[in-house]
Amino acid sequence: MGRITALESPAKTAAAKSTRRIGAQNSAGRDAILKAAIGVLQEEGAAGLTASNVAKRADVKAHMVHYYFRSIEDLVLALIRQHGSLGLKNTARAIASDEPLRALWEVETSFKWMSVAMELSNIAIRREDMKAEMMRYIEDMRNLQAEGIQRHFQLRGIECAVPPMALTIMVAGIARQIVREKEFNVSLGHDEMAAVVETFLENLKPAPQ
């Protein structure tokens, strides 16, 4: 099958996965297809994620998509894992900075990263295997963010009435709403919200010694 909007049932998909040869996971061809699929999601959304569209963008024949991925479902799972790993790496870099919350805000408001995450979420919500992957990465990322923020507060002697775990949800939630509205060319209130976040972040800086 080649279209994500007509997902097969897990049982049917599993039955189709037999002894057919699959390309190596660390190959340049596979990476090119994943990169092309990300591009399709960014420009056309989930509805455009077909083997033919991905192949066209990767400049390969459509059958090469299925050489590396038995189905579009497998491609989506690979995208979720790749995007989740990227999110964890970005989070690790952010919380290692001198201003982890500001760095996290910049990561979360990255249109490219967040728009792909939202498209993958829309696809995953209807499949238990995909939901499980999304849940794992979301919780791992949230725990990593909260632990980093808590450690930063303790080291710098910063007091904040909002628990670190709640802060991670606030930052991600506001960023996600802004990114989603930008897709509709809506910017009303975005500057004001960004100013509120900026003031909040400034107030979290440690007092001069």
PEUR-V388693 format. One record per pair of residues at least 24 apart in sequence whose ideal C-beta (glycine too) atoms are under 10 Angstrom apart, sorted by the first residue. I is the first residue (numbers start at 1). J is the second residue. D is the distance in Angstrom with one decimal. If there is no record, write none. Layout:
i->I j->J d->D
i->I j->J d->D
//
This chain:
i->1 j->50 d->9.3
i->1 j->51 d->8.3
i->1 j->66 d->9.3
i->1 j->70 d->9.9
i->1 j->71 d->6.0
i->1 j->72 d->6.4
i->1 j->73 d->8.4
i->2 j->49 d->9.3
i->2 j->50 d->4.8
i->2 j->51 d->3.8
i->2 j->52 d->6.3
i->2 j->53 d->8.8
i->2 j->54 d->8.9
i->2 j->55 d->9.3
i->2 j->62 d->7.2
i->2 j->65 d->7.9
i->2 j->66 d->8.2
i->2 j->71 d->8.7
i->2 j->72 d->6.3
i->3 j->46 d->9.9
i->3 j->47 d->8.3
i->3 j->48 d->9.2
i->3 j->49 d->7.6
i->3 j->50 d->4.8
i->3 j->51 d->8.0
i->3 j->52 d->9.0
i->3 j->53 d->9.2
i->3 j->72 d->6.8
i->4 j->37 d->9.9
i->4 j->40 d->9.9
i->4 j->41 d->9.6
i->4 j->45 d->9.7
i->4 j->46 d->5.5
i->4 j->47 d->7.5
i->4 j->48 d->8.6
i->4 j->49 d->4.4
i->4 j->50 d->7.2
i->4 j->51 d->9.8
i->4 j->71 d->9.7
i->4 j->72 d->5.1
i->4 j->73 d->7.8
i->4 j->75 d->8.4
i->4 j->76 d->6.5
i->4 j->119 d->10.0
i->4 j->122 d->10.0
i->4 j->123 d->6.1
i->5 j->46 d->7.2
i->5 j->47 d->5.8
i->5 j->48 d->9.5
i->5 j->49 d->8.4
i->5 j->50 d->8.8
i->5 j->72 d->9.5
i->5 j->123 d->9.2
i->6 j->50 d->9.9
i->6 j->72 d->8.9
i->7 j->71 d->8.7
i->7 j->72 d->7.7
i->7 j->73 d->6.0
i->7 j->76 d->8.7
i->7 j->123 d->8.3
i->7 j->126 d->7.0
i->7 j->127 d->6.5
i->7 j->130 d->9.3
i->8 j->71 d->7.0
i->8 j->72 d->9.2
i->8 j->73 d->6.9
i->9 j->127 d->9.5
i->10 j->73 d->8.4
i->10 j->127 d->7.3
i->10 j->128 d->7.0
i->10 j->129 d->6.3
i->10 j->130 d->9.9
i->12 j->71 d->9.8
i->13 j->70 d->8.0
i->13 j->71 d->5.8
i->13 j->72 d->9.8
i->13 j->73 d->5.6
i->13 j->74 d->8.2
i->13 j->127 d->9.5
i->13 j->129 d->9.0
i->14 j->129 d->9.7
i->16 j->70 d->6.7
i->16 j->71 d->6.9
i->16 j->73 d->9.8
i->17 j->70 d->5.4
i->17 j->71 d->8.0
i->17 j->73 d->9.9
i->17 j->74 d->8.1
i->18 j->70 d->9.0
i->20 j->66 d->8.6
i->20 j->67 d->9.2
i->20 j->70 d->6.6
i->21 j->67 d->7.8
i->22 j->66 d->9.0
i->22 j->67 d->7.2
i->22 j->68 d->6.6
i->22 j->69 d->7.6
i->22 j->70 d->6.5
i->22 j->74 d->8.6
i->23 j->64 d->8.2
i->23 j->66 d->9.6
i->23 j->67 d->5.0
i->23 j->68 d->4.1
i->23 j->69 d->8.5
i->24 j->68 d->8.3
i->25 j->68 d->8.3
i->25 j->78 d->8.5
i->27 j->67 d->9.9
i->27 j->68 d->7.4
i->29 j->58 d->8.3
i->29 j->60 d->7.3
i->29 j->64 d->6.7
i->29 j->65 d->9.9
i->29 j->67 d->7.8
i->29 j->68 d->6.5
i->30 j->64 d->9.5
i->30 j->65 d->9.9
i->30 j->67 d->8.9
i->30 j->68 d->4.5
i->30 j->69 d->8.2
i->30 j->75 d->9.9
i->30 j->78 d->8.2
i->31 j->58 d->9.7
i->31 j->68 d->9.4
i->31 j->82 d->9.2
i->32 j->57 d->9.2
i->32 j->58 d->4.9
i->32 j->59 d->8.1
i->32 j->60 d->7.3
i->32 j->64 d->9.2
i->32 j->68 d->9.4
i->33 j->57 d->9.0
i->33 j->58 d->5.2
i->33 j->60 d->7.2
i->33 j->64 d->7.1
i->33 j->65 d->5.8
i->33 j->66 d->10.0
i->33 j->67 d->9.0
i->33 j->68 d->5.7
i->33 j->69 d->7.3
i->33 j->75 d->7.4
i->33 j->78 d->8.9
i->34 j->58 d->9.0
i->34 j->68 d->8.6
i->34 j->69 d->9.1
i->34 j->75 d->7.8
i->34 j->78 d->6.3
i->34 j->79 d->6.4
i->34 j->81 d->9.9
i->34 j->82 d->5.9
i->34 j->83 d->9.6
i->35 j->82 d->9.5
i->36 j->60 d->8.4
i->36 j->65 d->8.7
i->37 j->65 d->8.5
i->37 j->69 d->9.1
i->37 j->72 d->9.1
i->37 j->75 d->6.0
i->37 j->76 d->8.3
i->37 j->78 d->8.4
i->37 j->79 d->5.8
i->37 j->82 d->9.4
i->37 j->116 d->9.6
i->38 j->79 d->6.9
i->38 j->82 d->8.3
i->38 j->83 d->7.9
i->38 j->112 d->8.8
i->38 j->116 d->5.9
i->38 j->119 d->9.4
i->38 j->120 d->9.6
i->39 j->116 d->9.6
i->40 j->119 d->9.5
i->41 j->76 d->9.5
i->41 j->79 d->7.6
i->41 j->83 d->9.6
i->41 j->115 d->7.9
i->41 j->116 d->5.4
i->41 j->117 d->9.8
i->41 j->118 d->9.5
i->41 j->119 d->4.6
i->41 j->120 d->7.3
i->41 j->122 d->9.9
i->41 j->123 d->8.9
i->42 j->111 d->9.1
i->42 j->112 d->6.8
i->42 j->115 d->6.1
i->42 j->116 d->6.2
i->42 j->119 d->7.9
i->44 j->119 d->9.5
i->45 j->115 d->9.2
i->45 j->118 d->9.6
i->45 j->119 d->5.8
i->45 j->122 d->8.1
i->45 j->123 d->9.6
i->45 j->183 d->9.3
i->46 j->76 d->8.7
i->46 j->118 d->9.9
i->46 j->119 d->5.4
i->46 j->120 d->8.2
i->46 j->121 d->9.8
i->46 j->122 d->5.7
i->46 j->123 d->5.0
i->46 j->124 d->9.9
i->47 j->119 d->9.8
i->47 j->122 d->9.9
i->48 j->119 d->9.9
i->49 j->75 d->7.7
i->49 j->76 d->7.4
i->49 j->79 d->8.9
i->49 j->119 d->8.4
i->49 j->120 d->9.9
i->49 j->123 d->7.8
i->51 j->75 d->8.3
i->72 j->123 d->9.5
i->73 j->123 d->9.2
i->73 j->127 d->7.2
i->73 j->129 d->8.0
i->73 j->130 d->7.8
i->76 j->119 d->9.9
i->76 j->120 d->7.1
i->76 j->123 d->5.6
i->76 j->124 d->7.4
i->76 j->127 d->8.1
i->76 j->129 d->9.7
i->76 j->130 d->6.3
i->76 j->133 d->9.3
i->77 j->120 d->9.8
i->77 j->123 d->10.0
i->77 j->124 d->8.9
i->77 j->127 d->8.8
i->77 j->129 d->6.8
i->77 j->130 d->6.2
i->77 j->132 d->9.9
i->77 j->133 d->6.3
i->78 j->133 d->9.9
i->79 j->116 d->8.0
i->79 j->119 d->9.2
i->79 j->120 d->6.1
i->79 j->123 d->8.9
i->79 j->124 d->9.8
i->79 j->130 d->9.8
i->79 j->133 d->9.9
i->80 j->117 d->9.3
i->80 j->120 d->5.5
i->80 j->121 d->9.1
i->80 j->123 d->8.5
i->80 j->124 d->6.4
i->80 j->129 d->9.6
i->80 j->130 d->6.2
i->80 j->131 d->9.8
i->80 j->132 d->9.8
i->80 j->133 d->4.7
i->80 j->134 d->6.1
i->80 j->136 d->9.4
i->80 j->137 d->7.2
i->81 j->133 d->6.4
i->81 j->136 d->9.4
i->81 j->137 d->7.9
i->82 j->116 d->9.9
i->82 j->120 d->9.9
i->83 j->113 d->8.0
i->83 j->116 d->6.0
i->83 j->117 d->6.3
i->83 j->119 d->9.7
i->83 j->120 d->6.1
i->83 j->133 d->10.0
i->83 j->134 d->9.6
i->83 j->137 d->7.9
i->84 j->117 d->8.9
i->84 j->120 d->9.0
i->84 j->133 d->7.0
i->84 j->134 d->7.7
i->84 j->136 d->7.5
i->84 j->137 d->3.2
i->84 j->138 d->8.2
i->84 j->140 d->7.7
i->84 j->141 d->7.6
i->85 j->137 d->8.0
i->85 j->140 d->9.9
i->86 j->113 d->7.4
i->86 j->116 d->9.4
i->86 j->117 d->9.6
i->86 j->137 d->9.8
i->87 j->113 d->7.4
i->87 j->114 d->9.9
i->87 j->117 d->7.3
i->87 j->137 d->6.4
i->87 j->138 d->8.8
i->87 j->140 d->8.8
i->87 j->141 d->5.4
i->87 j->144 d->9.5
i->88 j->137 d->7.1
i->88 j->140 d->6.3
i->88 j->141 d->5.9
i->88 j->144 d->6.6
i->88 j->145 d->9.9
i->90 j->141 d->9.0
i->91 j->140 d->8.9
i->91 j->141 d->5.4
i->91 j->142 d->9.1
i->91 j->143 d->9.9
i->91 j->144 d->5.2
i->91 j->145 d->5.7
i->91 j->148 d->7.6
i->91 j->168 d->9.4
i->92 j->141 d->9.7
i->92 j->144 d->6.7
i->92 j->145 d->9.7
i->92 j->148 d->8.1
i->94 j->144 d->9.5
i->94 j->145 d->7.8
i->94 j->148 d->7.6
i->94 j->149 d->9.9
i->95 j->144 d->6.9
i->95 j->145 d->6.4
i->95 j->146 d->9.4
i->95 j->147 d->7.8
i->95 j->148 d->2.7
i->95 j->149 d->7.0
i->95 j->150 d->9.9
i->95 j->151 d->7.8
i->95 j->152 d->7.2
i->96 j->148 d->7.5
i->96 j->152 d->9.5
i->97 j->148 d->9.4
i->97 j->152 d->9.0
i->98 j->152 d->8.7
i->98 j->156 d->9.1
i->98 j->205 d->9.7
i->99 j->152 d->8.4
i->99 j->156 d->10.0
i->99 j->201 d->7.1
i->99 j->202 d->9.9
i->99 j->204 d->8.4
i->99 j->205 d->7.7
i->100 j->145 d->8.0
i->100 j->148 d->5.3
i->100 j->149 d->5.8
i->100 j->151 d->8.7
i->100 j->152 d->5.1
i->100 j->153 d->9.4
i->100 j->164 d->9.9
i->100 j->167 d->10.0
i->100 j->204 d->9.9
i->101 j->145 d->9.0
i->101 j->148 d->9.3
i->101 j->149 d->6.3
i->101 j->152 d->7.9
i->101 j->153 d->9.6
i->101 j->158 d->9.9
i->101 j->160 d->9.4
i->101 j->164 d->9.3
i->101 j->167 d->6.7
i->101 j->168 d->9.1
i->101 j->170 d->9.8
i->101 j->171 d->6.8
i->101 j->197 d->9.1
i->101 j->200 d->8.4
i->101 j->201 d->5.8
i->101 j->204 d->6.4
i->102 j->171 d->9.7
i->102 j->197 d->8.9
i->102 j->198 d->8.6
i->102 j->201 d->5.1
i->102 j->202 d->9.3
i->102 j->204 d->8.8
i->102 j->205 d->9.6
i->103 j->148 d->9.6
i->104 j->141 d->9.9
i->104 j->145 d->6.1
i->104 j->148 d->8.4
i->104 j->149 d->8.0
i->104 j->167 d->8.7
i->104 j->168 d->7.4
i->104 j->171 d->5.6
i->104 j->172 d->8.3
i->104 j->175 d->8.9
i->105 j->170 d->9.9
i->105 j->171 d->5.5
i->105 j->172 d->9.4
i->105 j->174 d->8.4
i->105 j->175 d->6.8
i->105 j->194 d->9.0
i->105 j->197 d->6.2
i->105 j->198 d->8.9
i->105 j->200 d->9.6
i->105 j->201 d->7.1
i->106 j->175 d->9.3
i->107 j->145 d->9.6
i->107 j->171 d->9.1
i->107 j->172 d->9.5
i->107 j->175 d->8.4
i->108 j->145 d->9.7
i->108 j->168 d->9.3
i->108 j->171 d->5.7
i->108 j->172 d->5.3
i->108 j->173 d->9.1
i->108 j->174 d->8.1
i->108 j->175 d->3.5
i->108 j->176 d->7.3
i->108 j->178 d->9.1
i->108 j->179 d->8.3
i->109 j->171 d->8.9
i->109 j->172 d->9.9
i->109 j->174 d->8.5
i->109 j->175 d->4.5
i->109 j->176 d->9.1
i->109 j->178 d->6.3
i->109 j->179 d->6.8
i->109 j->182 d->9.7
i->109 j->190 d->9.8
i->109 j->194 d->8.4
i->109 j->197 d->9.1
i->110 j->175 d->8.5
i->110 j->179 d->8.3
i->111 j->175 d->9.8
i->111 j->178 d->9.0
i->111 j->179 d->5.6
i->111 j->182 d->6.4
i->111 j->183 d->8.7
i->112 j->179 d->9.5
i->113 j->175 d->9.8
i->113 j->179 d->8.9
i->114 j->172 d->8.8
i->114 j->175 d->6.3
i->114 j->176 d->6.2
i->114 j->178 d->8.7
i->114 j->179 d->4.3
i->114 j->180 d->8.4
i->114 j->182 d->9.5
i->115 j->176 d->9.8
i->115 j->179 d->5.9
i->115 j->180 d->8.3
i->115 j->182 d->8.5
i->115 j->183 d->6.9
i->117 j->172 d->9.6
i->117 j->176 d->8.2
i->117 j->179 d->8.9
i->118 j->176 d->6.8
i->118 j->179 d->7.1
i->118 j->180 d->6.5
i->118 j->183 d->8.7
i->121 j->176 d->9.4
i->138 j->172 d->9.0
i->141 j->168 d->8.2
i->141 j->172 d->8.7
i->142 j->168 d->5.2
i->142 j->169 d->7.4
i->142 j->172 d->8.1
i->143 j->168 d->8.9
i->144 j->168 d->9.0
i->145 j->169 d->9.5
i->145 j->171 d->8.1
i->145 j->172 d->8.4
i->149 j->204 d->9.5
i->152 j->204 d->9.2
i->152 j->206 d->9.6
i->153 j->204 d->8.2
i->153 j->206 d->9.2
i->155 j->206 d->9.2
i->156 j->204 d->9.0
i->156 j->205 d->8.3
i->156 j->206 d->4.3
i->156 j->207 d->9.5
i->157 j->206 d->5.9
i->157 j->207 d->8.1
i->157 j->209 d->9.7
i->158 j->203 d->9.7
i->158 j->204 d->5.9
i->158 j->205 d->7.8
i->158 j->206 d->5.6
i->158 j->207 d->8.9
i->159 j->204 d->9.2
i->159 j->206 d->9.8
i->160 j->200 d->9.4
i->160 j->203 d->8.9
i->160 j->204 d->6.2
i->162 j->200 d->9.0
i->162 j->204 d->9.6
i->167 j->200 d->9.4
i->167 j->204 d->9.2
i->170 j->197 d->9.0
i->170 j->200 d->9.0
i->171 j->197 d->7.9
i->171 j->200 d->9.7
i->171 j->201 d->9.7
//
